[in-house]
Amino acid sequence: MKAYDIEVQRLKSLKHDHGLIEIDIDALVQTRALRDDQAATSRLQLPVEHARTLLLLLRQQLAELDKLQPRSRRHGRA
């Protein structure tokens, strides 16, 4: 498995469709050189302002998904 460094440069959109949340971004993706003692994991880097925006957008999308669930399936929310 290859590891990558992914640098988010711009958040473009976020939507949900059929149980998936899709995020459109502009990103710089580069292969990550690993040392022998490192696990093959990829790293996502994004500025704090983008992280805050992403968090707000995810909360909004999850709230919209919760509205679609019947009241009995809203995880104890009445």
N, C-alpha and C positions, 0 to 999 in steps of 0.2 A: 504494500500500500504506500502511495506517495503522500507526502505532507506538503501543505501549501500555506503561504502567508496570504491572507485576504484582507486588503485594506479598503474599507467602505469609503467612497469619496462623495456619494450623494444618494440619499433615499429618494426614490421616485414615486412609488405607490405601494399600497398594502391592501389586500382584499382577501376575502374568504370565499371558497367555492368547494362544495361537496366534501366538507370535512378537512380541507387543507387551507392553510393561510399562506398566501403567495406574496412575496416581497420583491419588488423590482428595484434594483440598485445599480449604480455605476460603481464598479470595484476594480482594483488592481489586484490581479492574482499572479503570484510567483511561486515556483517550486521552492520548497524549503529544504536546505541542506541539513541533514541530521548527523549527529555524532553517534557512535556506537551505543552509548548509554542512554540515548533519548528514545522515547516512544514515537511511533509514526502518527502524530496527531497534527491536524491543521490548526492554524491560529487565525482568529477573526479580530481585526483591529478596527475600531471606529471611534471618532471623536466623541467626547462627552455630550455635546449638543445633539449629535445624531442618536446616541444611546437614549437620551431623554425623550427625543421625538419618537423613536422606535417603541419605547415603553408606553408612551401615551397612545400611539396608534394601535399597539397590541391590546391594550386595555379596552379601547373603543371597539375593536373587532370582536373581542371575547364577549363584551356586553351585548353586542348585536346577536351573536350566536346564542347567548343565554336567552334572549327574548324569543328565539325560535323554538326553544324547548318547552314542552308542556310544564305547567307549574309543578307537577308531581316529580319531575326529573331535574329540577334546578338545584340539586345538591343541598337539600334542607332549607332552601330559601322559600318562604311563603309570602 
